[in-house]
Amino acid sequence: MTDGHLFNNISLGGRGGTNPGQLKVFSGGILWKKQGGGKAVEVDKADIMGVTWMKVPRSNQLGVRIKDGLYYKFTGFRDQDVTNLTNFFQNACGITPEDKQLSVSGRNWGEVDLNGNMLTFLVGSKQAFEVSLADVSQTQLQGKNDVILEFHVDDTTGANEKDSLMEISFHIPNSNTQFVGDENRP
Amino acid sequence: GDKNAAVKASTELTAYKNVNDLPPPRDLMIQIDQKNEAVLLPIYGSMVPFHVATIRTVSSQQDTNRTCYIRIIFNVPGTPFNTQDANSLKFPGAIYLKEVSFRSKDPRHISEVVQHIKTLRRHVMARESERAERAT
């Protein structure tokens, strides 16, 4: 039995899109290297706060939340990888991955959840999308009910998407009680 | 009768029933899925679908560097002629995605996206209002 699992063709997702690479999961933690060199992500087992699985179109996504609030998302796992890795995380690392679900209903109303520096938009308790507040350059309150998040313009770190998110805004009706009376929400 | 209509309106706002119904992942760029009446937006490396009926307006703009901007405004409660006010009664605590804007280096792609969204939206709206009329 070898220590760990190696996966080729695992993409790291983030602000600028996705980058393909190689992921190694071993008893000491997680190591991802970008294809052709460059960026690498190294996470020590002790720094892992939680691990999640989410079914995404034609693949599975592994979410790794670490101590300082950062959150890595790796995509490209087959269904059998999920079973194997779940066992590995439990047996070798003592971590039980949680299951998350992706919303594909296409609705634009739901809930906003803040966890660490991630903002998650949930539709019917399923995740529609996630953004990192670390990439937000400015937030603005427009009128009484609208919150605007502006994102840094990212021209550097391997942005490979054709269309880049610049701004996003949420409408929080008066009937919402989650964020009532707090000027800095979300 | 009225309750039925509301239920119907919200079931129609379903772009996909299953995660694997989404079109195969292509480039991370705004895509239109005519068949499922959905607009797919690249947000943090994922394609996020929105049913075209949730969209209120779409517009684009180009600056001097040939950089293109596209702005998509969604339906939220409290605006006139809104098809979603029934929702705000059904989901009183909900938060709405109101607007997204994207930057693109491909003006042709953006103008195509704007055209396609407008056409698809018009088509779906016409069909829905016809259906509503027949129902009364």
Interface residues (C-beta under 8 A of the other chain):
Chain A: S11 G13 G14 R15 G17 T18 K55 V56 P57 R58 S59 K73 T75 L102 V104 S105 G106 R107 N108 W109 G110 E111 V112 F121 A128 F129 E130 V131 S132 N145 D146 I148 V153 N160 E161 K162 D163 S164 L165 M166 E167 I168 S169 F170 H171 I172 P173 S175 N176 T177 Q178 F179
Chain B: L13 T14 A15 Y16 K17 N18 V19 N20 D21 L22 P23 P24 P25 D27 L28 M29 I30 N36 A38 L41 P42 I43 Y44 G45 S46 M47 V48 P49 F50 H51 T54 Y69 I70 F74 N75 V76 P77 G78 Q84 N87 S88 F91 P92 G93 A94 I95 Y96 L97 K98 E99 V100 S101 F102 R103 S104 K105 D106 H109 I110
